[in-house]
Amino acid sequence: MDQKYAWTVIHVLCTAFHVYFLHWKLGSPFWDNSGDYDRLTFWEQIDNGVQYTANRKFLTVVPVIVYLLASASTNWATHPLVMNTAVLVLELLGKAGFMHRVRLFGINKEQ
């Protein structure tokens, strides 16, 4: 693999990590919550669901910075740029305020 694609690989892996652990997996990462958060993703639990706090802004800016690094390291070549943009859109869509407690296609839907 060409070294200029290393940031693209990091971007894709970072997004996969974020999507799975922040937006897909339900429940609290801590075992002593009495089941209060069993039906929420970790992103929905951050700051009790309040949008646009410093914590949420930080977790939104980090993928954008990695996207810029990945795209710039490939000299904005078309194929990696399209892939990096699609991955960024996927991640930012889950962080959007209108997606709070929204389950797409019934996945992770509350019983």
N, C-alpha and C positions, 0 to 999 in steps of 0.2 A: 504494500500500500504506500502510496506517495505521502510524504510527510505533510504536505500542505492540506491534506484531508483530515488530519488528526483532530482539529477543532470541530469539524463536522461530526466525527464519530463521538467526540465528547458531548456535543450538543444533543445528538440523538439519544445517547445514553442518559444524559442528565434529564432530558424531557421524559424518557421512559420511567425513570425513577420518580420524578415529580408527579406524573400522571398517576402512576400506580399508588404511591404512598400518600399523596395529598388529595387526589380527586377520585380514586377508585375504591380503595380499601375503606370499609366502614368500621366504626368503633374507635375507641380511644387507645392510644399506644400504652396507656397506663392501666394497670389492672384494678386500681382502687377507686373507680368512679361510680360504682353502684349501678352501672348500666345506663347512666344518663345520656351517654353519647353513642350508644350502640347503633343508632340509625343515621348517624352523621359521618361524613368524611372528615378527615383531619382539617382540610381547608375550611369546612363549615364550622368547625369548632374553634378555630383561631379567633381570638378576641370576641368570643361569644357571637360570632356571625356579623359583627359590625364591619361594614365595608370601608375600604380605603384608609386603614390604619397604617402606622409605620411598619408593622410586621408584614402586613399583606403587600404593601408597596415594595418592600425589600424583596420578598419572594416573587414579585412580578418583574422587578428590574433585573434581577440576576439572569433569568433566561434571555432577556433582551440583550444584555451585555455579551453573553455566550454566543448568541445569534450573530451579533456584529463581529465578534472575533472569528467565528467560523466562516462567515461570508467574506470577510476581508482577507483571511488567510488563503482563500482560494481565488483571490483577485476578482471576486464577484462573477466567477464563471457561471454560466446559465444553469447547468444541471445541479451542482451543489446548492446554488442560490434558491432554486425552486424547492429542493428538498428541505433546506434549512427554513425557508419561509413557511412551508406546509407544516413542519414540525412546530414552529413557533406559534402559528395560528391555532393548532390543536391545543397547545399548552395554555395560551392566553384565553381561549374560549372557555376553558374550565374555571378560569380565575375571574371571569367577567361577573359583575354584580347581578345581572339578570339570570345567571345560571345557578344562583343560590338555591339549594335543595331541589334542583331540577334533575331528573333521571332520564337520560336518553334511551329510547327503545325499551323502557321498562327494566333496564339493567340496574341492579342495586335498589330496586323499588321497595318501598316499605310494605310490609305484609299487612 
